[in-house]
Amino acid sequence: MKFRFLEHTAYTYIEAYGKTLQKAFENAALAMFEVMTDTKRVKPKIHEKIRVKAKDREELLYRWLEQLIIKFETKNNLYSKFTVKKIESSNGTIYLEADVWGEPYDEGRHPSRVTIKSVTYHRMEILEQEGIVTMRFILDI
C-alpha cells in the first residue's frame, strides 16, 4: 500500500508509506495528486526537476508538497510519477532532489476532484519503525 486517506471532518488527511524516506515522499506526492484527479490518467509527458530545502523533515515534506502545488497552480501541470533521487543533510539543512513527470491539465481527460489550497503542519508526523516510513499530513481543501 502506498497511501490511504484517514478520517477528518473538514480537511483531507493522508497517511503515506515507503520502505525508505525517499519512497514515502514519492507516495505522499502521489496521494496529494490523487486528491485532485485520477493519477492513472495523467501521462508522464513532461519531466521537471525539483529541489527543496528545509530545517527538518516535517518542513521538507511541507515544502515538497507546496512546491508541487505551486507548479500545478502556475503551470497547470498534473503529476503522476515521482522519483526522489536524494535526501541529504548539510550544515543543519536538509535537501531533497527529485524528478517529476506529468502533463498539462486536460478537462476532458482529467476528472477534477478537489482543489487543494495548501499543505498544513497540523497533525503532521513522520514515523520510522520496522523498515517502514509513515507520513501523516493534512491538506486544506
N, CA, C and O atoms as a DFTB+ gen file, in Angstrom:
564 C
 N C O
     1  1       0.847      -1.176       0.000
     2  2       0.000       0.000       0.000
     3  2       0.889       1.235       0.000
     4  3       1.835       1.321       0.783
     5  1       0.588       2.198      -0.881
     6  2       1.367       3.426      -0.991
     7  2       0.850       4.528      -0.078
     8  3       1.633       5.292       0.488
     9  1      -0.481       4.610       0.064
    10  2      -1.085       5.629       0.910
    11  2      -2.522       5.247       1.194
    12  3      -3.084       4.348       0.568
    13  1      -3.115       5.964       2.170
    14  2      -4.539       5.829       2.435
    15  2      -5.049       7.161       2.967
    16  3      -4.288       7.986       3.472
    17  1      -6.359       7.346       2.837
    18  2      -6.991       8.552       3.338
    19  2      -7.561       8.251       4.712
    20  3      -8.240       7.242       4.904
    21  1      -7.280       9.133       5.673
    22  2      -7.754       8.980       7.040
    23  2      -8.989       9.846       7.258
    24  3      -9.252      10.779       6.500
    25  1      -9.725       9.529       8.283
    26  2     -10.935      10.289       8.611
    27  2     -10.582      11.669       9.158
    28  3      -9.729      11.804      10.036
    29  1     -11.247      12.682       8.629
    30  2     -11.135      14.046       9.142
    31  2     -12.397      14.770       8.707
    32  3     -12.872      14.578       7.588
    33  1     -12.943      15.600       9.585
    34  2     -14.229      16.223       9.297
    35  2     -14.179      17.328       8.245
    36  3     -15.137      17.491       7.489
    37  1     -13.092      18.086       8.178
    38  2     -13.091      19.255       7.294
    39  2     -11.970      19.277       6.260
    40  3     -12.038      20.054       5.308
    41  1     -10.971      18.469       6.416
    42  2      -9.803      18.506       5.533
    43  2      -9.528      17.120       4.978
    44  3     -10.223      16.163       5.318
    45  1      -8.520      17.010       4.127
    46  2      -8.075      15.713       3.634
    47  2      -6.856      15.298       4.445
    48  3      -5.840      15.993       4.451
    49  1      -6.958      14.194       5.110
    50  2      -5.910      13.667       5.994
    51  2      -5.327      12.431       5.326
    52  3      -6.048      11.475       5.040
    53  1      -4.025      12.449       5.077
    54  2      -3.369      11.385       4.311
    55  2      -2.284      10.720       5.135
    56  3      -1.586      11.361       5.921
    57  1      -2.161       9.417       4.935
    58  2      -1.073       8.644       5.518
    59  2      -0.359       7.964       4.347
    60  3      -0.940       7.118       3.667
    61  1       0.896       8.336       4.117
    62  2       1.686       7.771       3.009
    63  2       2.793       6.898       3.580
    64  3       3.297       7.155       4.673
    65  1       3.166       5.867       2.834
    66  2       4.140       4.893       3.306
    67  2       5.286       4.719       2.320
    68  3       5.168       5.041       1.138
    69  1       6.393       4.205       2.830
    70  2       7.515       3.834       1.979
    71  2       8.507       3.007       2.769
    72  3       8.622       3.141       3.987
    73  1       9.222       2.149       2.061
    74  2      10.282       1.375       2.719
    75  2      11.482       2.255       3.033
    76  3      12.320       1.919       3.869
    77  1      11.546       3.405       2.335
    78  2      12.601       4.388       2.590
    79  2      11.950       5.762       2.716
    80  3      10.789       5.946       2.351
    81  1      12.700       6.710       3.229
    82  2      12.203       8.075       3.325
    83  2      11.881       8.616       1.930
    84  3      10.874       9.300       1.746
    85  1      12.732       8.313       0.952
    86  2      12.503       8.773      -0.417
    87  2      11.183       8.241      -0.963
    88  3      10.411       8.995      -1.556
    89  1      10.916       6.951      -0.770
    90  2       9.672       6.356      -1.276
    91  2       8.453       6.950      -0.585
    92  3       7.418       7.150      -1.220
    93  1       8.565       7.233       0.703
    94  2       7.444       7.849       1.422
    95  2       7.150       9.242       0.857
    96  3       5.986       9.614       0.709
    97  1       8.190      10.009       0.543
    98  2       7.995      11.328      -0.071
    99  2       7.319      11.178      -1.440
   100  3       6.414      11.946      -1.768
   101  1       7.746      10.209      -2.227
   102  2       7.135       9.966      -3.539
   103  2       5.654       9.627      -3.394
   104  3       4.815      10.158      -4.122
   105  1       5.338       8.746      -2.457
   106  2       3.951       8.325      -2.267
   107  2       3.087       9.433      -1.674
   108  3       1.888       9.490      -1.949
   109  1       3.668      10.308      -0.871
   110  2       2.934      11.461      -0.351
   111  2       2.513      12.372      -1.507
   112  3       1.384      12.861      -1.536
   113  1       3.421      12.596      -2.454
   114  2       3.103      13.426      -3.618
   115  2       2.022      12.772      -4.474
   116  3       1.094      13.441      -4.928
   117  1       2.145      11.462      -4.692
   118  2       1.142      10.748      -5.480
   119  2      -0.231      10.850      -4.814
   120  3      -1.234      11.082      -5.489
   121  1      -0.277      10.678      -3.507
   122  2      -1.548      10.774      -2.772
   123  2      -2.153      12.161      -2.926
   124  3      -3.362      12.296      -3.118
   125  1      -1.324      13.187      -2.844
   126  2      -1.824      14.548      -2.971
   127  2      -2.473      14.766      -4.346
   128  3      -3.549      15.357      -4.437
   129  1      -1.826      14.295      -5.403
   130  2      -2.409      14.473      -6.734
   131  2      -3.623      13.578      -6.941
   132  3      -4.499      13.898      -7.744
   133  1      -3.682      12.463      -6.226
   134  2      -4.862      11.597      -6.300
   135  2      -6.076      12.302      -5.688
   136  3      -7.211      12.028      -6.080
   137  1      -5.852      13.187      -4.751
   138  2      -6.937      14.004      -4.205
   139  2      -7.501      14.903      -5.302
   140  3      -8.703      15.171      -5.333
   141  1      -6.643      15.364      -6.195
   142  2      -7.028      16.309      -7.235
   143  2      -7.660      15.646      -8.456
   144  3      -8.577      16.202      -9.060
   145  1      -7.168      14.446      -8.823
   146  2      -7.634      13.779     -10.043
   147  2      -7.274      12.294      -9.982
   148  3      -6.665      11.836      -9.015
   149  1      -7.650      11.555     -11.008
   150  2      -7.263      10.151     -11.138
   151  2      -5.865      10.126     -11.758
   152  3      -5.718      10.332     -12.963
   153  1      -4.843       9.874     -10.942
   154  2      -3.461       9.958     -11.429
   155  2      -3.130       8.896     -12.475
   156  3      -2.149       9.039     -13.205
   157  1      -3.919       7.849     -12.560
   158  2      -3.683       6.829     -13.595
   159  2      -3.926       7.391     -14.995
   160  3      -3.461       6.829     -15.987
   161  1      -4.654       8.496     -15.067
   162  2      -4.957       9.128     -16.355
   163  2      -3.982      10.248     -16.710
   164  3      -4.100      10.867     -17.767
   165  1      -3.014      10.508     -15.818
   166  2      -2.019      11.556     -16.066
   167  2      -0.783      10.904     -16.680
   168  3      -0.104      10.106     -16.034
   169  1      -0.503      11.250     -17.928
   170  2       0.627      10.643     -18.647
   171  2       1.927      11.376     -18.315
   172  3       1.928      12.596     -18.151
   173  1       3.030      10.637     -18.215
   174  2       4.327      11.259     -17.890
   175  2       5.002      11.877     -19.116
   176  3       6.055      11.406     -19.548
   177  1       4.405      12.920     -19.673
   178  2       4.913      13.568     -20.887
   179  2       5.962      14.638     -20.597
   180  3       6.894      14.822     -21.380
   181  1       5.815      15.339     -19.484
   182  2       6.712      16.446     -19.136
   183  2       7.568      16.035     -17.949
   184  3       7.067      15.491     -16.965
   185  1       8.866      16.301     -18.053
   186  2       9.800      15.994     -16.963
   187  2      10.311      17.295     -16.366
   188  3      10.708      18.208     -17.090
   189  1      10.297      17.375     -15.043
   190  2      10.833      18.543     -14.346
   191  2      11.665      18.088     -13.159
   192  3      11.456      17.007     -12.608
   193  1      12.610      18.933     -12.780
   194  2      13.435      18.676     -11.604
   195  2      12.983      19.608     -10.487
   196  3      12.648      20.769     -10.720
   197  1      12.980      19.080      -9.281
   198  2      12.596      19.876      -8.119
   199  2      13.675      19.729      -7.052
   200  3      14.188      18.637      -6.806
   201  1      14.002      20.848      -6.430
   202  2      14.948      20.858      -5.320
   203  2      14.356      21.745      -4.231
   204  3      14.019      22.903      -4.477
   205  1      14.233      21.197      -3.038
   206  2      13.739      21.973      -1.904
   207  2      14.671      21.777      -0.723
   208  3      15.391      20.782      -0.640
   209  1      14.648      22.743       0.192
   210  2      15.469      22.636       1.388
   211  2      14.644      23.040       2.595
   212  3      13.664      23.777       2.485
   213  1      15.067      22.535       3.764
   214  2      14.329      22.803       4.987
   215  2      15.227      22.571       6.194
   216  3      16.351      22.084       6.071
   217  1      14.705      22.931       7.358
   218  2      15.486      22.753       8.585
   219  2      15.241      21.391       9.240
   220  3      16.066      20.927      10.028
   221  1      14.093      20.738       8.914
   222  2      13.806      19.407       9.453
   223  2      12.934      18.639       8.453
   224  3      12.517      19.192       7.435
   225  1      12.664      17.368       8.748
   226  2      11.935      16.524       7.800
   227  2      10.481      16.965       7.601
   228  3       9.948      16.857       6.497
   229  1       9.846      17.456       8.655
   230  2       8.471      17.919       8.516
   231  2       8.394      19.136       7.596
   232  3       7.517      19.224       6.735
   233  1       9.321      20.069       7.790
   234  2       9.345      21.229       6.894
   235  2       9.674      20.799       5.467
   236  3       9.159      21.376       4.509
   237  1      10.527      19.789       5.324
   238  2      10.866      19.277       3.992
   239  2       9.621      18.706       3.310
   240  3       9.395      18.953       2.126
   241  1       8.822      17.951       4.045
   242  2       7.583      17.416       3.489
   243  2       6.653      18.559       3.084
   244  3       6.074      18.541       1.998
   245  1       6.517      19.536       3.951
   246  2       5.682      20.705       3.657
   247  2       6.157      21.401       2.375
   248  3       5.355      21.676       1.483
   249  1       7.444      21.681       2.288
   250  2       7.980      22.412       1.117
   251  2       7.888      21.588      -0.171
   252  3       7.638      22.137      -1.243
   253  1       8.089      20.278      -0.065
   254  2       7.982      19.371      -1.212
   255  2       6.559      19.437      -1.788
   256  3       6.378      19.666      -2.984
   257  1       5.570      19.239      -0.942
   258  2       4.189      19.265      -1.407
   259  2       3.782      20.662      -1.863
   260  3       3.071      20.813      -2.857
   261  1       4.229      21.673      -1.143
   262  2       3.929      23.058      -1.511
   263  2       4.489      23.382      -2.902
   264  3       3.818      24.025      -3.710
   265  1       5.702      22.939      -3.173
   266  2       6.321      23.200      -4.477
   267  2       5.516      22.550      -5.607
   268  3       5.372      23.125      -6.686
   269  1       4.994      21.351      -5.350
   270  2       4.178      20.676      -6.353
   271  2       2.846      21.398      -6.568
   272  3       2.369      21.492      -7.699
   273  1       2.248      21.905      -5.498
   274  2       1.016      22.687      -5.632
   275  2       1.289      23.952      -6.441
   276  3       0.500      24.314      -7.313
   277  1       2.401      24.621      -6.154
   278  2       2.764      25.834      -6.895
   279  2       2.943      25.528      -8.377
   280  3       2.493      26.296      -9.227
   281  1       3.595      24.414      -8.694
   282  2       3.771      24.036     -10.106
   283  2       2.419      23.810     -10.778
   284  3       2.220      24.199     -11.929
   285  1       1.498      23.185     -10.059
   286  2       0.158      22.994     -10.630
   287  2      -0.517      24.346     -10.856
   288  3      -1.090      24.594     -11.917
   289  1      -0.444      25.203      -9.863
   290  2      -1.119      26.495      -9.947
   291  2      -0.516      27.414     -11.017
   292  3      -1.253      28.145     -11.679
   293  1       0.799      27.389     -11.196
   294  2       1.444      28.307     -12.133
   295  2       1.587      27.746     -13.548
   296  3       1.564      28.496     -14.524
   297  1       1.735      26.420     -13.654
   298  2       1.934      25.816     -14.980
   299  2       0.748      24.988     -15.447
   300  3       0.694      24.564     -16.601
   301  1      -0.214      24.756     -14.536
   302  2      -1.386      23.951     -14.834
   303  2      -1.025      22.498     -15.166
   304  3      -1.718      21.834     -15.936
   305  1       0.072      22.022     -14.571
   306  2       0.511      20.648     -14.802
   307  2       0.092      19.744     -13.650
   308  3       0.217      20.101     -12.479
   309  1      -0.407      18.564     -14.012
   310  2      -0.659      17.494     -13.052
   311  2       0.521      16.542     -13.115
   312  3       1.158      16.418     -14.161
   313  1       0.820      15.867     -12.015
   314  2       1.957      14.944     -11.966
   315  2       1.494      13.593     -11.451
   316  3       0.605      13.495     -10.605
   317  1       2.128      12.544     -11.991
   318  2       1.738      11.186     -11.603
   319  2       2.930      10.271     -11.332
   320  3       2.749       9.142     -10.876
   321  1       4.123      10.736     -11.603
   322  2       5.313       9.922     -11.373
   323  2       6.349      10.790     -10.667
   324  3       6.631      11.913     -11.085
   325  1       6.913      10.242      -9.583
   326  2       7.841      10.991      -8.741
   327  2       9.020      10.098      -8.388
   328  3       8.839       8.958      -7.961
   329  1      10.230      10.620      -8.567
   330  2      11.429       9.902      -8.151
   331  2      12.273      10.844      -7.311
   332  3      12.869      11.790      -7.827
   333  1      12.318      10.576      -6.011
   334  2      13.169      11.358      -5.124
   335  2      14.566      10.751      -5.225
   336  3      14.809       9.634      -4.770
   337  1      15.469      11.501      -5.825
   338  2      16.817      10.994      -6.078
   339  2      17.686      10.999      -4.827
   340  3      18.474      10.081      -4.601
   341  1      17.530      12.053      -4.009
   342  2      18.302      12.074      -2.770
   343  2      17.699      13.020      -1.756
   344  3      17.064      14.024      -2.080
   345  1      17.931      12.647      -0.522
   346  2      17.626      13.493       0.619
   347  2      18.892      13.471       1.461
   348  3      19.327      12.419       1.928
   349  1      19.471      14.646       1.644
   350  2      20.717      14.703       2.401
   351  2      20.762      15.938       3.278
   352  3      20.101      16.942       3.009
   353  1      21.560      15.841       4.337
   354  2      21.718      16.951       5.278
   355  2      23.103      17.552       5.151
   356  3      24.087      16.854       4.910
   357  1      23.157      18.881       5.322
   358  2      24.430      19.584       5.310
   359  2      24.276      20.869       6.112
   360  3      23.403      21.687       5.824
   361  1      25.118      21.042       7.107
   362  2      25.135      22.265       7.920
   363  2      23.762      22.631       8.479
   364  3      23.370      23.798       8.450
   365  1      23.032      21.640       8.987
   366  2      21.744      21.898       9.611
   367  2      20.590      22.097       8.645
   368  3      19.494      22.469       9.066
   369  1      20.811      21.856       7.356
   370  2      19.760      21.982       6.348
   371  2      19.599      20.646       5.640
   372  3      20.581      19.970       5.336
   373  1      18.356      20.275       5.381
   374  2      18.058      19.042       4.647
   375  2      17.650      19.426       3.229
   376  3      16.849      20.339       3.031
   377  1      18.202      18.727       2.252
   378  2      17.910      18.976       0.841
   379  2      17.225      17.759       0.231
   380  3      17.563      16.619       0.547
   381  1      16.270      18.014      -0.637
   382  2      15.598      16.964      -1.396
   383  2      15.737      17.304      -2.868
   384  3      15.470      18.433      -3.279
   385  1      16.155      16.330      -3.661
   386  2      16.213      16.485      -5.115
   387  2      15.354      15.403      -5.732
   388  3      15.457      14.230      -5.371
   389  1      14.496      15.806      -6.675
   390  2      13.570      14.854      -7.274
   391  2      13.310      15.170      -8.731
   392  3      13.500      16.294      -9.193
   393  1      12.873      14.153      -9.433
   394  2      12.368      14.280     -10.795
   395  2      10.878      13.980     -10.729
   396  3      10.451      13.060     -10.031
   397  1      10.092      14.762     -11.460
   398  2       8.647      14.545     -11.516
   399  2       8.211      14.553     -12.974
   400  3       8.789      15.248     -13.810
   401  1       7.180      13.767     -13.258
   402  2       6.653      13.671     -14.611
   403  2       5.147      13.846     -14.581
   404  3       4.470      13.398     -13.656
   405  1       4.636      14.504     -15.608
   406  2       3.196      14.703     -15.708
   407  2       2.844      15.317     -17.044
   408  3       3.560      15.151     -18.032
   409  1       1.733      16.026     -17.059
   410  2       1.264      16.661     -18.279
   411  2       0.318      17.794     -17.918
   412  3      -0.176      17.858     -16.792
   413  1       0.063      18.687     -18.865
   414  2      -0.892      19.764     -18.606
   415  2      -2.287      19.215     -18.318
   416  3      -2.707      18.214     -18.898
   417  1      -2.991      19.883     -17.420
   418  2      -4.365      19.511     -17.091
   419  2      -5.224      19.592     -18.343
   420  3      -5.186      20.582     -19.075
   421  1      -6.000      18.537     -18.580
   422  2      -6.927      18.462     -19.708
   423  2      -8.301      18.122     -19.132
   424  3      -8.534      17.012     -18.655
   425  1      -9.189      19.087     -19.187
   426  2     -10.520      18.937     -18.597
   427  2     -11.245      17.683     -19.099
   428  3     -12.019      17.074     -18.360
   429  1     -10.998      17.306     -20.332
   430  2     -11.664      16.140     -20.908
   431  2     -11.114      14.813     -20.433
   432  3     -11.839      13.818     -20.411
   433  1      -9.850      14.774     -20.052
   434  2      -9.219      13.506     -19.639
   435  2      -8.955      13.396     -18.148
   436  3      -8.823      12.291     -17.623
   437  1      -8.876      14.516     -17.468
   438  2      -8.519      14.508     -16.046
   439  2      -9.718      14.937     -15.202
   440  3     -10.006      16.129     -15.087
   441  1     -10.411      13.968     -14.613
   442  2     -11.565      14.332     -13.793
   443  2     -11.133      15.200     -12.608
   444  3     -10.224      14.842     -11.858
   445  1     -11.784      16.315     -12.458
   446  2     -11.463      17.230     -11.368
   447  2     -12.176      16.771     -10.107
   448  3     -13.397      16.621     -10.095
   449  1     -11.404      16.547      -9.040
   450  2     -11.985      16.096      -7.777
   451  2     -12.078      17.249      -6.800
   452  3     -13.158      17.804      -6.598
   453  1     -10.962      17.618      -6.189
   454  2     -10.942      18.651      -5.156
   455  2      -9.754      19.569      -5.405
   456  3      -8.680      19.118      -5.802
   457  1      -9.958      20.861      -5.168
   458  2      -8.861      21.822      -5.263
   459  2      -8.147      21.895      -3.917
   460  3      -8.785      22.045      -2.875
   461  1      -6.846      21.791      -3.947
   462  2      -6.050      21.888      -2.726
   463  2      -5.593      23.324      -2.562
   464  3      -4.963      23.893      -3.454
   465  1      -5.916      23.908      -1.414
   466  2      -5.492      25.272      -1.127
   467  2      -4.064      25.296      -0.611
   468  3      -3.249      26.115      -1.036
   469  1      -3.769      24.375       0.322
   470  2      -2.426      24.377       0.909
   471  2      -2.181      23.108       1.718
   472  3      -3.097      22.341       2.016
   473  1      -0.928      22.921       2.055
   474  2      -0.493      21.887       2.986
   475  2      -0.492      22.537       4.369
   476  3      -0.255      23.739       4.485
   477  1      -0.754      21.759       5.408
   478  2      -0.697      22.319       6.759
   479  2       0.302      21.534       7.604
   480  3       0.647      20.397       7.281
   481  1       0.755      22.143       8.670
   482  2       1.612      21.453       9.638
   483  2       0.776      20.714      10.689
   484  3       1.295      19.875      11.425
   485  1      -0.504      21.028      10.749
   486  2      -1.374      20.431      11.761
   487  2      -1.378      18.912      11.637
   488  3      -1.680      18.375      10.572
   489  1      -1.046      18.224      12.716
   490  2      -1.025      16.752      12.813
   491  2      -0.003      16.100      11.875
   492  3      -0.090      14.901      11.611
   493  1       0.952      16.865      11.376
   494  2       1.980      16.312      10.506
   495  2       2.933      15.451      11.341
   496  3       3.395      15.860      12.406
   497  1       3.212      14.254      10.829
   498  2       4.129      13.326      11.503
   499  2       4.928      12.553      10.469
   500  3       4.436      12.245       9.384
   501  1       6.173      12.245      10.825
   502  2       6.985      11.322      10.037
   503  2       7.534      10.307      11.025
   504  3       8.308      10.645      11.920
   505  1       7.121       9.058      10.851
   506  2       7.489       7.979      11.768
   507  2       8.278       6.917      11.022
   508  3       7.971       6.596       9.874
   509  1       9.285       6.377      11.673
   510  2      10.053       5.275      11.098
   511  2      10.071       4.136      12.094
   512  3      10.534       4.289      13.224
   513  1       9.558       2.981      11.663
   514  2       9.598       1.807      12.516
   515  2       9.485       0.543      11.677
   516  3       8.726       0.481      10.710
   517  1      10.253      -0.457      12.068
   518  2      10.238      -1.769      11.424
   519  2      10.365      -1.698       9.905
   520  3       9.644      -2.393       9.190
   521  1      11.272      -0.865       9.410
   522  2      11.547      -0.791       7.986
   523  2      10.492      -0.077       7.157
   524  3      10.498      -0.186       5.931
   525  1       9.581       0.655       7.803
   526  2       8.546       1.398       7.088
   527  2       8.549       2.844       7.574
   528  3       8.587       3.108       8.776
   529  1       8.508       3.771       6.625
   530  2       8.366       5.185       6.943
   531  2       6.904       5.542       6.701
   532  3       6.354       5.262       5.636
   533  1       6.284       6.162       7.695
   534  2       4.893       6.587       7.601
   535  2       4.842       8.100       7.749
   536  3       5.400       8.665       8.690
   537  1       4.165       8.746       6.805
   538  2       3.986      10.198       6.845
   539  2       2.503      10.490       6.952
   540  3       1.699       9.951       6.191
   541  1       2.143      11.342       7.897
   542  2       0.754      11.789       8.020
   543  2       0.740      13.300       7.837
   544  3       1.557      14.020       8.411
   545  1      -0.199      13.762       7.031
   546  2      -0.305      15.207       6.793
   547  2      -1.719      15.551       6.348
   548  3      -2.470      14.708       5.856
   549  1      -2.051      16.824       6.541
   550  2      -3.389      17.314       6.202
   551  2      -3.272      18.351       5.083
   552  3      -2.382      19.202       5.079
   553  1      -4.203      18.246       4.141
   554  2      -4.322      19.210       3.063
   555  2      -5.578      20.041       3.283
   556  3      -6.655      19.505       3.547
   557  1      -5.429      21.345       3.172
   558  2      -6.566      22.261       3.263
   559  2      -7.211      22.311       1.878
   560  3      -6.567      22.678       0.895
   561  1      -8.479      21.942       1.816
   562  2      -9.174      21.886       0.527
   563  2     -10.299      22.901       0.457
   564  3     -10.988      22.990      -0.559
